[in-house]
């Protein structure tokens, strides 16, 4: 018996189809497209902070470490 660990909560395709077709037709699937910009604006309003989307979680973590001022090859100790 298969037990699903996660069940995605996704909107119906009909709800997203027009936006997907628009993105594919424009060739702007990521970066600087109006949907990404709108998401960043809405997330910034909700969080009350600056927001930047990234293409992967790895680059997001790198940006986070840089924002904390951590240098490559070094670590901070708490005192």
N, C-alpha and C positions, 0 to 999 in steps of 0.2 A: 504494500500500500504506500503510495507516494503522499507525503505530507508537505504541502507548500509552506515554506518559511515566510515568504513575503508575497502578498497579493497586491499588485500594482493598482493604484487608484487613479486611473487615467480617464480623461474626458473622452466622449464618443468621437470617433473619427470625423463624423459630419461637422462637429464643432470646430475642428482644426483644419479640415481639408482646404478651405480657401486660403488660409495663411500659409500652409505648406506649399500649395501650388504657386502662390505669389513668391515665396522665398526661392523655390527651385527655378522659376522663370527668370528671376532677377539675377541669379547666380550669387547672391549675398546670403549664404547660409549661416555664416558666423561673422563676428567682428563688424561693428559699425552699422549693421542693418537696423531698421527701425524697430524690430521686435526685441532685439538685444538692448538697444538704447532705452526702450520703454520699460523693459524688465529692470534694468539698472536704476532708472528713475524711481520706479515704484518700490523697489527694494530699499533704496536710499531713504525714501520718505518713511517707509515702515520702520526701518532700523534707526533712523536719525543719525546716519553716518554715511561717509563716502563709500561707494560700491564700485567694484570693477569685476566684470566677469572674466574668467580665464577658460582656456581650451582644455585644461586638465586639472585634476586635483594636485598633481605634482607641482605645477607652476604656481598654483594658489598657495601651497605650503611654502614654496621658496619666497614668494612675495611677503607672506606673513612673517617669516624669519627675518627678512630684510627690514620690514617695518619695525620689528622689535630691536633692530640695531645689531643683530648677531652677525659676526664676521665668519667667513668661511674657515673651517678648521678650528674654531674656538667654541667654547661653551661658557655659560654663566653659572656661577654657583650662587646659591641663595644664602644669606647670612642673617 
